[in-house]
Amino acid sequence: MKYYIIAGERSGDLHASNLIKQLRKQDPEAEIRGWGGDMMQEAGMHLVKHYQEMAFMGFAEAAVNFFKILGFLRECKEDITAFKPDVIILVDYAGFNMRIAKFAKENGLKVFYYISPKIWAWNQGRVHKIKRLVDRMFVIMPFEEEFYGRFDYKVDYIGNPVADSVNDHVVASDFRVRNHIQNNKPIIALLPGSRKQEIENMLEVMLSVLPSFRDYQFVVAGVSNFSKEYYEQYNKDPNIKIVYDQTYDLLSHAKAALVTSGTATLETALFDVPQVVCYKTSAISYAIGKRVIKVPYISLVNLIADKPVVTELIQEDFTAKKIVAELKNILFDKYAMQKQQEGYALVKKKIGEHRTAERAAELMVGYLKDKV
């Protein structure tokens, strides 16, 4: 069969690449084409457009790039029409993908959604649109099955691909040696995000707390999408190391972490690393988000646990002074450390153990062949 897959950011690229590998096992003759990243291409997809060209963060940033996004949509629709897929598989990235879903239904194409848009966070009424446009929804958060059930929409909870990735990771024992990281200093990991706007909003403030933790080695989780020169502009101290595409190894060796809100907060929890969650965006995007977001937390850890497991420093609270206080709390306060670890255990229990991509591929091929 012919599959058209669309992912719009780095985490989607990873999860979609694992799905592609499993689809090929279920359907060895599969033709797979789409928009995404290097990992999807390496897994065997013909890459039409890289997600880096579409990485706009926040309401204001999307508005500024409105006409560029319209051009991408037009290009994507034309490519889908020419390819004539048996199914379009959308991976998160709701703003773009929901428009593609509408186009697909108007043209009689089957639509699967792998990793639900976060409609439970804001504008929950969009579930009616999803019911109308999406043939099958595959969700990765345990609370999403119940959420959709409230609207009489049956979805498939397939486990969480982040948990699979963490469980499958083999720690590199030579991580410190390979990256010239001192053995006599515990590591504080900095995860500023994978998009340019995130890094520029987060990294400088994260690094500003270094003078308060001279007994620790600060290590930044860089991504190879950006040059070493780009990251080095923030590196003004010999006690700062930057490693590239080694986030899991970094977390495996870290004593604590400062983490930009997103998938990385869950990854950090699954590695049992004490963390402070950080987030800052433009004033306009934050003002809009504050009005429309309907959930009490922004981090996946707190959302899954349904209680405050990790501290969230958002916007005005994202200051060096507050970061220092919270970092000291999770490094030196045994009670705070214990409470966070108990919260992490609850998150792991709620997620459960699954082979997410394998299960998703089995279901997708089965639905397409009317076997499930």
C-alpha positions as CSV (number, residue, x, y, z in Angstrom):
1,M,0.0,0.0,0.0
2,K,1.0,3.7,-0.3
3,Y,1.4,5.7,2.8
4,Y,1.8,9.5,3.1
5,I,3.2,10.6,6.5
6,I,3.5,14.2,7.8
7,A,5.5,15.2,10.9
8,G,6.5,18.8,11.6
9,E,9.1,18.6,14.4
10,R,12.0,16.6,15.7
11,S,10.1,14.4,18.2
12,G,7.6,13.6,15.4
13,D,10.4,12.7,13.1
14,L,11.7,10.2,15.7
15,H,8.3,8.6,16.4
16,A,7.3,8.5,12.8
17,S,10.6,6.9,11.8
18,N,9.9,4.0,14.3
19,L,6.4,3.7,12.9
20,I,7.8,3.5,9.3
21,K,10.2,0.7,10.3
22,Q,7.2,-1.3,11.7
23,L,4.9,-0.5,8.8
24,R,7.6,-2.0,6.5
25,K,7.6,-5.2,8.6
26,Q,3.8,-5.4,8.3
27,D,3.7,-4.4,4.6
28,P,7.1,-5.2,3.0
29,E,6.0,-3.7,-0.4
30,A,4.9,-0.4,1.2
31,E,5.5,2.9,-0.7
32,I,6.1,5.7,1.9
33,R,6.4,9.3,1.0
34,G,6.0,12.4,3.1
35,W,7.1,15.5,5.1
36,G,9.4,15.1,8.1
37,G,13.1,14.7,8.9
38,D,16.3,12.8,8.5
39,M,15.2,9.9,10.7
40,M,12.1,9.3,8.6
41,Q,14.2,9.4,5.5
42,E,16.7,6.9,7.0
43,A,13.8,4.6,7.9
44,G,12.8,4.4,4.2
45,M,10.5,7.3,3.5
46,H,10.9,9.5,0.4
47,L,11.4,12.9,2.0
48,V,9.6,15.7,0.2
49,K,10.1,18.6,2.7
50,H,12.2,18.8,5.9
51,Y,10.4,19.9,9.1
52,Q,13.1,22.5,9.7
53,E,11.6,24.7,7.1
54,M,8.3,24.7,9.0
55,A,9.4,25.0,12.6
56,F,7.3,28.0,13.8
57,M,6.7,28.2,17.5
58,G,3.8,30.1,19.2
59,F,0.7,31.9,18.0
60,A,2.5,35.1,17.0
61,E,5.3,33.4,15.1
62,A,2.8,31.4,13.1
63,A,0.9,34.5,12.3
64,V,4.0,36.3,11.0
65,N,4.7,33.3,8.7
66,F,1.1,32.9,7.6
67,F,1.7,33.2,3.9
68,K,4.7,30.9,4.0
69,I,2.5,28.3,5.8
70,L,-0.2,28.6,3.1
71,G,2.4,28.0,0.5
72,F,3.6,24.8,2.3
73,L,0.0,23.6,2.5
74,R,-0.6,24.1,-1.2
75,E,2.6,22.3,-2.0
76,C,1.7,19.4,0.3
77,K,-1.8,19.0,-1.1
78,E,-0.4,18.9,-4.7
79,D,2.1,16.2,-3.8
80,I,-0.6,14.1,-2.0
81,T,-2.8,14.4,-5.1
82,A,0.0,13.2,-7.4
83,F,1.0,10.3,-5.1
84,K,-2.6,9.0,-4.5
85,P,-1.9,7.3,-1.1
86,D,-4.1,4.6,0.5
87,V,-3.8,6.5,3.7
88,I,-2.5,9.7,5.1
89,I,-0.8,9.4,8.5
90,L,-0.6,12.6,10.4
91,V,1.9,12.9,13.4
92,D,0.9,15.6,16.0
93,Y,1.6,19.1,14.5
94,A,-2.0,20.1,14.7
95,G,-2.1,23.5,13.0
96,F,-0.8,22.1,9.7
97,N,-2.1,18.6,9.9
98,M,-5.7,19.3,10.6
99,R,-5.8,21.4,7.4
100,I,-4.4,18.4,5.5
101,A,-7.0,16.2,7.2
102,K,-9.8,18.4,5.9
103,F,-8.3,18.3,2.4
104,A,-8.0,14.5,2.6
105,K,-11.6,14.0,3.6
106,E,-12.8,16.3,0.9
107,N,-10.9,14.1,-1.6
108,G,-12.1,10.8,-0.3
109,L,-8.7,9.8,1.3
110,K,-8.4,7.8,4.5
111,V,-6.9,9.7,7.5
112,F,-5.0,8.2,10.5
113,Y,-3.7,10.4,13.3
114,Y,-0.6,9.1,15.1
115,I,-0.1,11.1,18.3
116,S,-3.1,13.2,19.0
117,P,-3.1,17.0,18.8
118,K,-3.3,18.5,22.3
119,I,-6.9,19.5,22.0
120,W,-7.5,18.6,25.6
121,A,-5.2,21.5,26.5
122,W,-7.2,24.2,24.7
123,N,-10.3,24.5,22.4
124,Q,-11.6,21.1,23.4
125,G,-14.5,21.6,21.0
126,R,-12.1,20.7,18.2
127,V,-12.8,17.0,19.0
128,H,-15.9,17.2,16.9
129,K,-13.8,18.3,13.9
130,I,-11.5,15.4,14.6
131,K,-14.4,12.9,14.7
132,R,-15.5,14.2,11.3
133,L,-12.1,14.3,9.6
134,V,-10.0,11.5,11.2
135,D,-10.8,7.8,10.5
136,R,-8.7,6.4,13.3
137,M,-6.9,8.2,16.1
138,F,-3.9,6.5,17.9
139,V,-3.1,8.2,21.2
140,I,0.0,8.0,23.4
141,M,-1.2,9.6,26.6
142,P,-3.2,7.4,29.0
143,F,-5.7,10.2,29.8
144,E,-6.5,10.8,26.1
145,E,-8.5,7.7,25.8
146,E,-10.9,8.8,28.5
147,F,-10.9,12.4,27.1
148,Y,-12.1,11.2,23.7
149,G,-14.5,8.8,25.3
150,R,-16.4,11.7,26.8
151,F,-17.2,12.7,23.3
152,D,-18.2,9.2,22.2
153,Y,-15.1,8.8,20.0
154,K,-13.3,5.5,20.3
155,V,-9.5,5.8,20.0
156,D,-6.6,3.4,20.3
157,Y,-4.2,3.9,23.2
158,I,-1.0,2.3,22.0
159,G,1.4,3.2,24.8
160,N,4.0,6.0,24.7
161,P,6.8,5.9,22.2
162,V,9.0,7.9,24.5
163,A,8.8,5.1,27.1
164,D,9.8,2.6,24.4
165,S,12.8,4.8,23.3
166,V,14.0,5.2,26.8
167,N,13.7,1.5,27.7
168,D,15.5,0.5,24.5
169,H,18.4,2.9,25.1
170,V,21.8,1.4,25.8
171,V,23.9,3.8,27.8
172,A,27.3,4.7,26.3
173,S,29.8,4.0,29.1
174,D,32.4,6.3,27.4
175,F,30.1,9.3,27.3
176,R,32.3,11.5,29.6
177,V,35.5,10.5,27.9
178,R,34.2,11.0,24.4
179,N,32.9,14.5,25.2
180,H,35.8,15.6,27.5
181,I,33.5,15.9,30.5
182,Q,35.3,15.9,33.9
183,N,34.9,12.8,36.0
184,N,35.1,14.5,39.3
185,K,32.0,16.8,38.8
186,P,28.4,15.7,38.7
187,I,26.5,16.8,35.6
188,I,23.6,19.3,35.4
189,A,21.9,18.8,32.0
190,L,20.4,21.7,30.1
191,L,17.8,20.8,27.6
192,P,16.9,24.1,25.8
193,G,14.8,22.5,23.1
194,S,15.3,21.7,19.4
195,R,13.9,24.8,17.7
196,K,15.7,28.0,17.2
197,Q,13.1,30.1,19.0
198,E,13.2,27.8,22.0
199,I,17.0,27.8,22.2
200,E,17.2,31.6,21.9
201,N,14.5,32.1,24.6
202,M,15.8,29.5,27.0
203,L,19.5,28.8,26.9
204,E,21.1,32.1,28.0
205,V,18.9,32.2,31.1
206,M,19.6,28.6,31.9
207,L,23.4,29.1,31.7
208,S,23.2,32.3,33.8
209,V,22.9,30.1,37.0
210,L,26.2,28.5,36.5
211,P,28.1,30.7,39.0
212,S,25.9,29.3,41.8
213,F,26.9,25.7,41.0
214,R,30.6,25.7,40.5
215,D,30.9,22.2,41.9
216,Y,28.9,20.9,38.9
217,Q,29.6,20.4,35.2
218,F,27.0,22.1,33.0
219,V,26.3,20.1,29.8
220,V,24.0,21.4,27.0
221,A,22.0,19.0,24.9
222,G,22.6,20.3,21.4
223,V,21.0,19.1,18.2
224,S,23.0,18.8,14.9
225,N,20.3,20.7,13.0
226,F,22.3,23.8,14.2
227,S,26.0,24.4,13.8
228,K,28.5,24.3,16.6
229,E,29.2,28.0,15.9
230,Y,25.5,28.7,16.7
231,Y,25.7,27.0,20.1
232,E,29.2,28.4,20.9
233,Q,27.8,31.9,21.0
234,Y,26.2,31.0,24.3
235,N,29.4,29.2,25.6
236,K,31.3,31.8,27.6
237,D,32.7,29.6,30.4
238,P,35.0,26.6,30.3
239,N,32.7,24.8,32.7
240,I,30.1,24.5,29.9
241,K,30.1,21.5,27.5
242,I,27.9,21.1,24.5
243,V,27.1,17.6,23.2
244,Y,25.2,16.9,20.0
245,D,22.4,14.3,19.5
246,Q,23.3,12.5,22.8
247,T,20.4,13.6,25.0
248,Y,19.6,10.1,26.3
249,D,23.3,9.5,27.2
250,L,23.4,12.9,28.8
251,L,20.3,12.2,30.9
252,S,21.8,8.8,31.9
253,H,24.7,10.5,33.5
254,A,23.0,13.7,34.9
255,K,22.4,14.5,38.5
256,A,19.7,17.1,37.7
257,A,18.3,18.9,34.7
258,L,16.8,22.2,33.5
259,V,14.3,21.2,30.8
260,T,12.3,23.2,28.3
261,S,8.7,22.1,28.4
262,G,7.9,19.5,25.8
263,T,8.6,15.8,25.2
264,A,11.9,16.2,27.0
265,T,10.2,16.6,30.4
266,L,8.8,13.1,30.1
267,E,12.1,11.7,28.8
268,T,13.9,13.2,31.8
269,A,11.3,11.7,34.2
270,L,11.7,8.3,32.6
271,F,15.4,8.5,33.3
272,D,14.6,9.4,36.9
273,V,16.6,12.6,36.7
274,P,15.3,15.4,39.0
275,Q,14.2,18.4,36.9
276,V,13.0,21.9,36.8
277,V,10.7,22.6,33.8
278,C,11.2,25.9,32.1
279,Y,9.3,27.8,29.4
280,K,9.3,31.2,27.8
281,T,7.8,32.5,24.5
282,S,6.9,35.9,23.1
283,A,4.7,38.1,25.2
284,I,1.9,38.0,22.5
285,S,2.0,34.2,22.3
286,Y,2.0,33.8,26.0
287,A,-0.9,36.3,26.4
288,I,-3.0,34.3,23.9
289,G,-2.0,31.0,25.3
290,K,-2.9,32.0,28.9
291,R,-6.4,32.9,27.7
292,V,-7.1,29.7,25.8
293,I,-5.2,26.9,27.6
294,K,-7.6,24.8,29.7
295,V,-5.2,22.5,31.6
296,P,-3.5,23.3,35.0
297,Y,0.0,22.3,33.9
298,I,2.3,22.6,30.8
299,S,4.7,19.7,31.4
300,L,3.8,16.2,30.4
301,V,5.0,14.8,33.7
302,N,2.4,16.8,35.7
303,L,-0.3,16.3,33.1
304,I,0.1,12.5,33.2
305,A,0.4,12.4,37.0
306,D,-2.5,14.8,37.3
307,K,-0.6,16.6,40.1
308,P,2.4,18.9,40.5
309,V,5.4,16.5,40.4
310,V,7.9,18.9,38.9
311,T,8.2,22.7,39.3
312,E,7.2,24.7,36.2
313,L,8.9,28.1,35.8
314,I,6.9,29.8,33.1
315,Q,7.4,33.2,31.5
316,E,7.9,35.8,34.3
317,D,8.9,33.1,36.7
318,F,11.6,31.9,34.4
319,T,14.4,33.9,36.1
320,A,17.9,33.0,37.2
321,K,17.0,33.6,40.9
322,K,14.0,31.1,40.8
323,I,16.0,28.6,38.8
324,V,18.8,28.6,41.4
325,A,16.3,28.1,44.2
326,E,14.5,25.3,42.5
327,L,17.7,23.6,41.3
328,K,19.1,23.7,44.9
329,N,15.8,22.2,46.1
330,I,16.0,19.1,43.9
331,L,19.7,18.7,44.4
332,F,19.9,19.1,48.2
333,D,16.4,18.7,49.8
334,K,15.9,14.9,50.3
335,Y,12.2,15.3,50.9
336,A,11.8,17.2,47.6
337,M,13.9,14.6,45.8
338,Q,11.8,11.8,47.2
339,K,8.5,13.4,46.3
340,Q,9.6,13.9,42.7
341,Q,10.8,10.3,42.4
342,E,7.4,9.1,43.8
343,G,5.7,11.2,41.1
344,Y,8.0,9.7,38.4
345,A,7.0,6.2,39.6
346,L,3.3,7.2,39.2
347,V,3.9,8.5,35.7
348,K,5.6,5.2,34.7
349,K,2.7,3.2,36.1
350,K,0.1,5.2,34.2
351,I,2.0,4.9,30.9
352,G,2.5,1.2,31.2
353,E,4.7,-1.0,29.0
354,H,3.9,-1.3,25.3
355,R,5.7,-1.7,22.0
356,T,4.1,1.5,20.7
357,A,5.2,1.7,17.0
358,E,4.8,-2.0,16.5
359,R,1.2,-2.0,18.0
360,A,0.3,1.1,15.9
361,A,1.6,-0.5,12.7
362,E,-0.3,-3.7,13.3
363,L,-3.5,-1.8,13.9
364,M,-3.0,0.6,10.9
365,V,-2.4,-2.2,8.4
366,G,-5.2,-4.2,10.0
367,Y,-7.7,-1.3,9.6
368,L,-6.6,-0.7,6.1
369,K,-7.1,-4.4,5.2
370,D,-10.3,-4.5,7.3
371,K,-8.9,-7.2,9.6
372,V,-9.3,-5.3,12.8
